[in-house]
Amino acid sequence: MEKKLRKLLLILISVFWTTYASAETHEILMVNKDENGNRNVFLPEIIQVSTGDTVKWLSKDRGHNVEMVSSPNKVKFKSKLGKDASMVFENPGIYYYWCSPHKGMGMIGLVVVDGDLGNIQKVEKAKALGKSKKKLKSLLKELKG
């Protein structure tokens, strides 16, 4: 019995280690203006990651934050203004977020985990204000190919 338990424990450790040892960290910049003159943007606006990966949002300019609008697991996430933020993505799907003060100006972004677009219809129906409506449609169209 003890031998079987030890074997099971080794298998579980191996699976856990393989999953998280290979996890990566990705960075998204929150900026007032990009090199093309676009104001209040996340760079990149769409990022593809794998389960277990971390996304870090770096506040390069003041007055920005990250607030999750729609996700496959209804995650609640809102960072403080002007502060870097990070999140580990545990569930496949599309995560749609915005900068709270600049959401109407189109400052939104998408994190796609494991290439899973299964919740795309939910994201299409999610709240979007002002320029974010048009941008969300454009980003989702880009995802669909």
LOMAR-27332 format. One record per residue: residue in three letters; y, z, x of N, C-alpha, C, CB in turn; residue number from 0. Coordinates in steps of 0.2 Angstrom, whole numbers. Glycine has a CB too. Layout:
VOLUM, res, n_yy, n_zz, n_xx, ca_yy, ca_zz, ca_xx, c_yy, c_zz, c_xx, cb_yy, cb_zz, cb_xx, n
VOLUM, Ala, Y, Z, X, Y, Z, X, Y, Z, X, Y, Z, X, NUM
...
REM end
This chain:
VOLUM, res, n_yy, n_zz, n_xx, ca_yy, ca_zz, ca_xx, c_yy, c_zz, c_xx, cb_yy, cb_zz, cb_xx, n
VOLUM, Met, -6, 0, 4, 0, 0, 0, 6, 0, 4, 0, 6, -5, 0
VOLUM, Glu, 6, 4, 9, 12, 5, 14, 13, -2, 18, 11, 10, 19, 1
VOLUM, Lys, 8, -5, 19, 8, -12, 23, 12, -17, 18, 1, -14, 25, 2
VOLUM, Lys, 10, -17, 12, 13, -22, 7, 20, -20, 6, 9, -22, 0, 3
VOLUM, Leu, 22, -14, 5, 29, -12, 4, 33, -14, 10, 29, -5, 3, 4
VOLUM, Arg, 30, -13, 16, 34, -15, 22, 35, -23, 23, 30, -13, 29, 5
VOLUM, Lys, 30, -27, 21, 30, -34, 21, 36, -36, 16, 24, -37, 19, 6
VOLUM, Leu, 36, -33, 10, 40, -35, 5, 48, -33, 7, 39, -31, -2, 7
VOLUM, Leu, 48, -27, 10, 55, -26, 13, 57, -31, 18, 55, -19, 16, 8
VOLUM, Leu, 53, -33, 22, 55, -38, 28, 57, -44, 24, 49, -39, 32, 9
VOLUM, Ile, 53, -46, 19, 55, -53, 16, 62, -52, 12, 50, -54, 10, 10
VOLUM, Leu, 63, -46, 9, 70, -45, 6, 75, -45, 11, 70, -39, 2, 11
VOLUM, Ile, 74, -42, 17, 79, -42, 22, 81, -49, 25, 77, -37, 28, 12
VOLUM, Ser, 75, -53, 26, 76, -59, 28, 80, -64, 23, 69, -62, 29, 13
VOLUM, Val, 79, -63, 17, 82, -67, 12, 90, -65, 12, 79, -66, 5, 14
VOLUM, Phe, 91, -59, 12, 98, -56, 12, 101, -58, 18, 98, -48, 11, 15
VOLUM, Trp, 98, -58, 24, 101, -59, 30, 103, -67, 31, 97, -58, 36, 16
VOLUM, Thr, 98, -71, 28, 99, -78, 29, 105, -80, 24, 93, -82, 26, 17
VOLUM, Thr, 105, -77, 18, 111, -79, 14, 118, -77, 16, 110, -76, 7, 18
VOLUM, Tyr, 118, -71, 19, 125, -68, 21, 127, -70, 28, 125, -61, 19, 19
VOLUM, Ala, 122, -71, 32, 123, -72, 39, 126, -79, 40, 117, -71, 44, 20
VOLUM, Ser, 125, -83, 35, 127, -90, 36, 133, -91, 31, 122, -95, 33, 21
VOLUM, Ala, 136, -86, 28, 142, -86, 24, 148, -88, 28, 143, -80, 20, 22
VOLUM, Glu, 152, -92, 25, 158, -94, 29, 164, -91, 26, 158, -102, 29, 23
VOLUM, Thr, 170, -91, 29, 176, -90, 27, 181, -96, 27, 180, -84, 31, 24
VOLUM, His, 184, -97, 21, 188, -103, 20, 195, -100, 19, 186, -107, 14, 25
VOLUM, Glu, 200, -104, 21, 207, -102, 20, 211, -107, 16, 211, -101, 27, 26
VOLUM, Ile, 215, -104, 11, 220, -108, 7, 227, -105, 8, 218, -107, -1, 27
VOLUM, Leu, 231, -109, 10, 238, -107, 11, 242, -107, 4, 242, -112, 16, 28
VOLUM, Met, 247, -102, 3, 251, -102, -2, 258, -103, 1, 251, -95, -6, 29
VOLUM, Val, 261, -109, -1, 267, -111, 2, 273, -113, -3, 266, -117, 7, 30
VOLUM, Asn, 279, -113, 0, 284, -115, -5, 285, -122, -5, 291, -112, -2, 31
VOLUM, Lys, 283, -126, 1, 284, -133, 1, 279, -135, 6, 291, -135, 3, 32
VOLUM, Asp, 275, -141, 5, 271, -144, 9, 274, -150, 13, 265, -147, 6, 33
VOLUM, Glu, 271, -153, 18, 274, -158, 22, 276, -164, 18, 269, -160, 27, 34
VOLUM, Asn, 274, -165, 12, 276, -171, 7, 281, -169, 3, 270, -173, 3, 35
VOLUM, Gly, 284, -163, 4, 289, -161, -1, 288, -158, -7, 294, -166, -2, 36
VOLUM, Asn, 281, -157, -9, 279, -154, -15, 280, -146, -14, 271, -155, -16, 37
VOLUM, Arg, 283, -144, -20, 285, -137, -20, 280, -132, -23, 292, -136, -23, 38
VOLUM, Asn, 279, -126, -20, 275, -121, -23, 268, -124, -24, 278, -118, -30, 39
VOLUM, Val, 264, -124, -19, 257, -127, -19, 252, -122, -15, 257, -134, -16, 40
VOLUM, Phe, 246, -123, -17, 241, -120, -13, 238, -126, -9, 235, -117, -18, 41
VOLUM, Leu, 236, -125, -3, 234, -130, 2, 227, -127, 5, 239, -131, 7, 42
VOLUM, Pro, 222, -131, 3, 221, -136, -2, 221, -134, -9, 214, -140, 0, 43
VOLUM, Glu, 222, -138, -14, 222, -137, -21, 214, -136, -23, 225, -142, -25, 44
VOLUM, Ile, 210, -140, -20, 203, -139, -22, 199, -138, -16, 200, -146, -26, 45
VOLUM, Ile, 194, -133, -16, 190, -131, -11, 183, -130, -13, 193, -125, -7, 46
VOLUM, Gln, 178, -133, -9, 171, -133, -10, 168, -127, -6, 167, -139, -9, 47
VOLUM, Val, 165, -122, -9, 162, -117, -5, 155, -116, -7, 166, -110, -5, 48
VOLUM, Ser, 151, -112, -4, 144, -110, -5, 144, -103, -8, 139, -111, 1, 49
VOLUM, Thr, 139, -101, -11, 138, -94, -14, 138, -90, -8, 131, -94, -18, 50
VOLUM, Gly, 141, -84, -8, 142, -79, -3, 148, -80, 2, 135, -79, 1, 51
VOLUM, Asp, 151, -86, 1, 157, -88, 5, 163, -84, 3, 158, -95, 5, 52
VOLUM, Thr, 167, -83, 8, 174, -79, 6, 179, -84, 6, 175, -73, 11, 53
VOLUM, Val, 184, -84, 2, 190, -87, 2, 196, -83, 3, 191, -92, -5, 54
VOLUM, Lys, 200, -84, 8, 206, -80, 10, 212, -84, 8, 206, -78, 17, 55
VOLUM, Trp, 216, -82, 4, 223, -85, 2, 228, -82, 7, 225, -84, -6, 56
VOLUM, Leu, 231, -86, 11, 236, -83, 15, 243, -85, 13, 235, -87, 22, 57
VOLUM, Ser, 247, -79, 12, 254, -80, 10, 258, -82, 15, 256, -73, 7, 58
VOLUM, Lys, 260, -88, 16, 264, -91, 21, 271, -90, 19, 262, -98, 23, 59
VOLUM, Asp, 273, -90, 13, 280, -89, 11, 280, -84, 5, 282, -96, 7, 60
VOLUM, Arg, 285, -80, 4, 286, -75, 0, 285, -77, -8, 292, -71, 1, 61
VOLUM, Gly, 283, -72, -12, 283, -73, -19, 277, -76, -22, 289, -77, -21, 62
VOLUM, His, 272, -77, -19, 266, -80, -22, 260, -75, -22, 264, -86, -17, 63
VOLUM, Asn, 256, -77, -27, 250, -73, -28, 244, -77, -30, 251, -67, -32, 64
VOLUM, Val, 238, -74, -32, 233, -77, -34, 230, -74, -41, 227, -78, -29, 65
VOLUM, Glu, 230, -77, -46, 227, -74, -52, 222, -79, -55, 233, -73, -57, 66
VOLUM, Met, 216, -76, -56, 210, -80, -59, 212, -81, -66, 204, -76, -58, 67
VOLUM, Val, 211, -88, -69, 212, -89, -75, 206, -91, -79, 217, -96, -76, 68
VOLUM, Ser, 201, -94, -76, 194, -96, -79, 189, -96, -73, 195, -102, -83, 69
VOLUM, Ser, 183, -93, -75, 178, -93, -70, 171, -93, -74, 179, -87, -65, 70
VOLUM, Pro, 166, -94, -70, 159, -94, -74, 157, -87, -75, 154, -98, -69, 71
VOLUM, Asn, 159, -82, -72, 157, -75, -73, 163, -71, -76, 154, -72, -67, 72
VOLUM, Lys, 168, -74, -78, 174, -70, -81, 177, -65, -77, 172, -67, -88, 73
VOLUM, Val, 177, -67, -70, 180, -62, -65, 187, -61, -66, 178, -65, -58, 74
VOLUM, Lys, 189, -55, -66, 196, -53, -66, 199, -52, -59, 197, -46, -70, 75
VOLUM, Phe, 204, -55, -57, 206, -55, -50, 214, -57, -50, 202, -60, -46, 76
VOLUM, Lys, 218, -52, -48, 225, -54, -47, 227, -50, -41, 229, -51, -54, 77
VOLUM, Ser, 230, -54, -36, 233, -51, -30, 240, -49, -31, 232, -56, -24, 78
VOLUM, Lys, 242, -45, -26, 249, -43, -26, 254, -49, -23, 250, -37, -22, 79
VOLUM, Leu, 260, -49, -26, 265, -54, -24, 266, -54, -16, 271, -54, -27, 80
VOLUM, Gly, 266, -59, -13, 268, -60, -6, 262, -57, -1, 274, -56, -5, 81
VOLUM, Lys, 256, -55, -4, 251, -52, 1, 245, -57, 1, 249, -46, -2, 82
VOLUM, Asp, 242, -57, 7, 236, -61, 8, 230, -58, 3, 233, -61, 15, 83
VOLUM, Ala, 226, -62, 1, 220, -60, -3, 214, -63, -1, 222, -61, -11, 84
VOLUM, Ser, 208, -60, -3, 202, -63, -2, 197, -61, -7, 199, -61, 5, 85
VOLUM, Met, 192, -65, -8, 187, -65, -13, 180, -68, -11, 189, -68, -20, 86
VOLUM, Val, 175, -64, -12, 168, -67, -10, 166, -70, -17, 163, -62, -8, 87
VOLUM, Phe, 163, -76, -16, 161, -80, -22, 153, -79, -23, 163, -87, -22, 88
VOLUM, Glu, 151, -76, -28, 144, -74, -29, 140, -79, -34, 143, -67, -31, 89
VOLUM, Asn, 144, -82, -38, 141, -86, -44, 144, -93, -43, 143, -83, -51, 90
VOLUM, Pro, 139, -98, -44, 141, -105, -44, 145, -107, -50, 134, -110, -44, 91
VOLUM, Gly, 149, -112, -49, 154, -115, -54, 161, -116, -52, 154, -110, -60, 92
VOLUM, Ile, 165, -117, -57, 172, -119, -55, 176, -112, -57, 175, -125, -59, 93
VOLUM, Tyr, 180, -111, -52, 185, -105, -53, 192, -108, -53, 184, -100, -47, 94
VOLUM, Tyr, 196, -107, -58, 203, -110, -59, 207, -104, -58, 203, -113, -66, 95
VOLUM, Tyr, 212, -105, -54, 217, -99, -53, 224, -102, -52, 215, -95, -46, 96
VOLUM, Trp, 229, -98, -53, 236, -100, -52, 240, -94, -49, 239, -101, -59, 97
VOLUM, Cys, 246, -96, -47, 251, -91, -44, 255, -89, -50, 256, -95, -39, 98
VOLUM, Ser, 255, -83, -52, 258, -80, -58, 265, -82, -59, 257, -73, -58, 99
VOLUM, Pro, 269, -81, -54, 276, -83, -55, 278, -91, -55, 281, -80, -50, 100
VOLUM, His, 273, -95, -53, 274, -102, -52, 269, -106, -56, 274, -104, -45, 101
VOLUM, Lys, 266, -103, -61, 261, -107, -64, 264, -113, -68, 257, -102, -69, 102
VOLUM, Gly, 269, -112, -71, 273, -117, -75, 275, -123, -71, 278, -114, -79, 103
VOLUM, Met, 276, -121, -64, 278, -127, -60, 272, -130, -57, 282, -123, -54, 104
VOLUM, Gly, 266, -129, -59, 260, -132, -57, 257, -129, -50, 262, -139, -55, 105
VOLUM, Met, 258, -123, -49, 255, -120, -43, 248, -117, -45, 259, -114, -40, 106
VOLUM, Ile, 243, -122, -45, 236, -120, -47, 231, -122, -42, 235, -123, -54, 107
VOLUM, Gly, 225, -120, -42, 220, -122, -38, 213, -121, -41, 221, -119, -31, 108
VOLUM, Leu, 208, -124, -38, 201, -124, -40, 197, -122, -34, 199, -130, -43, 109
VOLUM, Val, 192, -117, -35, 187, -116, -30, 180, -118, -34, 186, -108, -28, 110
VOLUM, Val, 176, -123, -30, 170, -125, -33, 165, -122, -29, 170, -133, -34, 111
VOLUM, Val, 160, -118, -32, 155, -115, -28, 148, -119, -30, 154, -107, -31, 112
VOLUM, Asp, 145, -121, -24, 139, -124, -24, 139, -131, -28, 133, -120, -27, 113
VOLUM, Gly, 145, -134, -28, 146, -140, -31, 144, -140, -39, 141, -145, -28, 114
VOLUM, Asp, 144, -134, -42, 142, -133, -49, 148, -135, -53, 139, -126, -50, 115
VOLUM, Leu, 147, -140, -58, 153, -141, -62, 151, -139, -69, 154, -149, -62, 116
VOLUM, Gly, 146, -135, -70, 143, -133, -77, 148, -130, -82, 137, -128, -76, 117
VOLUM, Asn, 153, -127, -79, 158, -124, -83, 165, -128, -84, 160, -117, -81, 118
VOLUM, Ile, 164, -134, -82, 170, -139, -82, 174, -139, -89, 168, -146, -80, 119
VOLUM, Gln, 170, -139, -94, 173, -140, -101, 177, -133, -103, 167, -141, -106, 120
VOLUM, Lys, 174, -128, -100, 178, -121, -101, 184, -121, -97, 173, -115, -99, 121
VOLUM, Val, 184, -124, -91, 190, -124, -87, 195, -129, -91, 189, -127, -80, 122
VOLUM, Glu, 193, -135, -93, 197, -140, -97, 201, -137, -102, 193, -146, -99, 123
VOLUM, Lys, 198, -132, -106, 201, -128, -112, 205, -122, -110, 195, -126, -116, 124
VOLUM, Ala, 205, -120, -103, 208, -114, -101, 216, -115, -102, 206, -113, -94, 125
VOLUM, Lys, 219, -110, -102, 226, -110, -102, 230, -113, -96, 229, -102, -103, 126
VOLUM, Ala, 235, -117, -98, 239, -121, -93, 246, -121, -95, 236, -128, -90, 127
VOLUM, Leu, 251, -120, -91, 258, -120, -94, 262, -125, -90, 261, -113, -93, 128
VOLUM, Gly, 266, -128, -93, 271, -133, -90, 267, -138, -86, 276, -129, -86, 129
VOLUM, Lys, 270, -139, -80, 267, -144, -75, 259, -143, -74, 271, -145, -69, 130
VOLUM, Ser, 257, -137, -75, 250, -135, -73, 245, -139, -78, 249, -128, -74, 131
VOLUM, Lys, 247, -141, -84, 243, -145, -89, 241, -151, -85, 247, -146, -95, 132
VOLUM, Lys, 246, -155, -83, 245, -162, -80, 241, -161, -74, 252, -165, -79, 133
VOLUM, Lys, 243, -156, -70, 239, -155, -63, 232, -153, -64, 243, -150, -59, 134
VOLUM, Leu, 231, -149, -69, 224, -147, -70, 220, -153, -72, 224, -141, -76, 135
VOLUM, Lys, 222, -157, -77, 219, -163, -79, 217, -167, -73, 223, -167, -84, 136
VOLUM, Ser, 222, -168, -68, 221, -172, -62, 216, -169, -57, 228, -173, -59, 137
VOLUM, Leu, 216, -163, -56, 212, -160, -52, 204, -160, -55, 213, -152, -51, 138
VOLUM, Leu, 204, -159, -61, 197, -160, -64, 194, -167, -64, 197, -157, -71, 139
VOLUM, Lys, 199, -172, -65, 197, -179, -64, 194, -180, -57, 203, -183, -66, 140
VOLUM, Glu, 198, -178, -52, 196, -178, -45, 189, -176, -44, 201, -175, -41, 141
VOLUM, Leu, 188, -170, -47, 181, -167, -46, 175, -171, -49, 181, -160, -50, 142
VOLUM, Lys, 177, -174, -55, 172, -178, -59, 170, -185, -55, 174, -180, -66, 143
VOLUM, Gly, 175, -186, -51, 174, -193, -47, 176, -198, -50, 167, -193, -44, 144
REM end
